[in-house]
Amino acid sequence: MSDDATRHRAKMEKRKAVQDAEVAAKTVEKGLLLVHTGPGKGKSTAALGLMLRALGRGWRVGMVQFIKGGWDTGERHAMAAFGERVVWHTLGEGFTWETQDKARDIAACRHAWEVAEGLMADPTIRLLVLDELNIALRYDYLDLDAVVAALRARRPDLHVVVTGRNAKPALVEAADLVTEMGSVKHHFAAGVKAQEGIEF
Amino acid sequence: MSDDATRHRAKMEKRKAVQDAEVAAKTVEKGLLLVHTGPGKGKSTAALGLMLRALGRGWRVGMVQFIKGGWDTGERHAMAAFGERVVWHTLGEGFTWETQDKARDIAACRHAWEVAEGLMADPTIRLLVLDELNIALRYDYLDLDAVVAALRARRPDLHVVVTGRNAKPALVEAADLVTEMGSVKHHFAAGVKAQEGIEF
């Protein structure tokens, strides 16, 4: 074996020992509260990926969309492949600049939250996505303390994923895992330009 | 209508006008190069969500996993629901600290890249995920210039998603959309504590 290969192996053996110890240290199993926030793409999309992974494990999963509009129907069609194992509710009235009616938005969010509470109580659901709940909380369309308390009091075997920009600090504090999706570069047209503030 | 509701409607009308103008300005359709990078969770998971969305649109999709290990088999099982519409190749040999054999890792990455090139040339594939390609590039297991050139030369109707930490600047420059997944909070055990450097 070359010197380079030997050095590589020694380095990787050390790294593997660290990794294995880390994995061994994680023995607690519990339903997680995950938050996907930040201005970048991928918050709802990653939640969708988690649903797919959970379906692959044989679980039943739920989705409540608090603010319709950010989603097209592609993923909903795809989920039809899993039949009754996916419970999907689109309850928002569209982004608030679509409806321009605050009272209606509030009523829609409150109804969506009631549906979410019902799914949280359903023992057949193992993963529940509350899509754009952060937007509803940001506009104070729902009571933050009540929502966080209910999420904290979730069943021990229920994973909940909350998506949307500007996650409230109280929700971040209650969460087990928070990912901030940052927008490094974002445009659709050709003529690709670097965004201001990017390091390349 | 109350003053508050009137103000809300006026504000939202303005916002809707801005949104509509933005949407109208985006008329170019092309296959995008998307990069999911950063230390946080959700890079591969969001790619999986994109696959599901594409499947919902009736597309055929491909997945090449350059580095096995970060994925369990849940999502692969779930994808079986879509039959021949998903082409899935797990070609990496595990993370490099698992194999501890650099020559074998390089050979596996090169083979994976050949498979990826084949799928890029297959006109039935509309979305291709190159999972953990960034890791292969970071370790110089593949030629960066050749990979970026091939990605730039992709078919106009092919979307490619590249995942993995530490995306190379040349890849970021070639990409249409780059999301950095930041880890705000990440732990599995109970006894939730704020991570160092978090603002709450």
Interface residues (C-beta under 8 A of the other chain):
Chain A: D4 A5 H8 R9 M12 E13 R15 K16 Q19 K26 V28 K30 L32 L34 V35 H36 T37 G38 G40 K41 G42 S44 T45 A46 A47 L48 G49 L50 L52 R53 A54 L55 G56 R57 D72 T73 G74 E75 R76 H77 A78 M79 A81 F82 F95 T96 W97 E98 T99 Q100 D101 K102 A103 P169 V172 E173 A174 A175 D176 L177 V178 T179 E180 M181 G182 S183 V184 K185 H186 H187 F188 A189 A190 V192 A194 I198 E199 F200
Chain B: D4 A5 H8 R9 M12 E13 R15 K16 Q19 K26 V28 K30 L32 L34 V35 H36 T37 G38 G40 K41 G42 S44 T45 A46 A47 L48 G49 L50 L52 R53 A54 L55 G56 R57 D72 T73 G74 E75 R76 H77 A78 M79 A81 F82 F95 T96 W97 E98 T99 Q100 D101 K102 A103 P169 V172 E173 A174 A175 D176 L177 V178 T179 E180 M181 G182 S183 V184 K185 H186 H187 F188 A189 A190 V192 A194 I198 E199 F200
